[in-house]
Amino acid sequence: MKYPRQLSAGANNTVIVLSDTEVGKLFVGDTRSEIGSEAEKMQFANSINSLVVKFIRLDFNEAIDAEMLVMERIYPLDFRSYEVEIRELWMDVFEDDLMQLHKEGFVHRDLKRPSNIGGLAFDNILLTASGLRLIDIGISALRKQVGDKIFEKYIEIENKEIAEFREYFLNR
């Protein structure tokens, strides 16, 4: 379904523009994640560092009959217009911030999209004026929710994806 001021749409949710500073991720019908759980994970990550898009509030849009996870609006930049040396610095900060999230018990789980899902491989990592940022934490996990064994497996997979992203980001 098309929504007014639609910014993007994934397999399960659509993001619409609310203002110059806010977007709303719509939760309509059956989605892959639950709005409260996603908000909790986003707030957890936000309490550690600024890598994950900022949570603002939960809301309800009566005009389109949808629950919304309201977050900051991010304006992506094209990384290919920056020198590799600058990209290396951004990548180092990104990796440090991601490792900090892992250490504190948060894993994104969707850095690289599976090949059968539309979009670009690393659509959830955006370059902004303040560096690399993560969006779409719908399938992310907290160690306290999944336990150590599953969490460590997720970290192992994500570390492989980080290495692939480094190659993509620096050599494209």
Residue pairs with C-beta under 8 A, 6 or more apart in sequence:
1 14
1 28
3 14
3 16
3 26
3 64
4 16
4 64
5 16
5 17
5 18
6 14
6 15
6 16
6 17
7 15
7 16
7 17
7 23
8 14
8 15
9 15
10 119
10 136
10 138
11 32
11 117
11 118
12 31
12 32
12 33
12 138
13 25
13 26
13 27
13 31
13 32
13 138
14 25
14 26
14 28
15 23
15 24
15 25
15 26
16 23
16 24
16 26
17 23
17 73
18 24
18 70
18 73
19 73
20 73
21 72
21 73
22 56
22 70
22 71
22 72
22 73
23 70
23 71
23 72
23 73
24 59
24 61
24 66
24 68
24 69
24 70
24 71
25 38
25 68
25 69
25 70
25 71
26 61
26 64
26 66
26 67
26 68
27 35
27 66
27 67
27 68
27 69
28 64
28 65
28 66
28 67
31 138
32 138
32 139
33 138
33 139
35 58
35 67
35 69
36 58
38 69
38 137
38 138
38 140
39 55
39 58
39 69
40 142
41 106
41 137
41 140
41 141
41 142
42 52
42 53
42 54
42 55
42 69
42 71
42 137
43 55
44 105
44 106
44 142
45 51
45 52
45 101
45 106
45 134
45 137
45 140
46 52
46 54
46 55
48 100
48 101
48 104
48 106
49 97
49 100
49 101
50 97
50 130
50 133
51 94
51 97
51 98
51 101
51 132
51 133
51 134
52 101
52 106
52 108
52 133
52 134
52 135
52 137
53 71
53 72
53 74
53 133
53 134
53 135
53 137
54 71
54 72
55 69
55 70
55 71
56 70
56 71
56 72
57 70
58 67
58 68
58 69
58 70
59 67
59 68
59 70
60 66
60 67
60 68
61 67
61 68
74 126
74 128
74 133
74 135
75 128
75 129
76 126
76 127
76 128
77 127
77 128
77 129
78 127
79 87
79 90
79 127
79 169
79 172
80 172
82 127
84 170
87 169
87 170
88 170
90 127
90 131
90 132
90 169
91 132
91 166
91 169
91 170
93 131
93 132
94 125
94 131
94 132
95 162
95 166
98 108
98 134
98 158
98 162
101 107
101 108
102 155
102 158
105 142
105 143
105 144
105 151
106 140
106 141
106 142
106 143
107 140
107 141
107 143
107 151
107 154
107 155
107 158
108 124
108 134
108 137
108 140
108 158
109 139
109 140
109 141
109 154
109 157
109 158
110 124
110 136
110 137
110 138
110 139
110 140
111 122
111 124
111 125
111 134
111 158
111 161
111 162
111 165
112 121
112 122
112 161
112 164
112 165
113 119
113 120
113 121
113 122
113 123
113 124
121 164
121 168
122 165
122 168
122 169
123 136
124 134
124 135
124 136
125 132
125 133
125 134
125 165
125 169
126 132
126 133
126 134
126 135
127 133
141 150
141 151
141 154
143 151
146 154
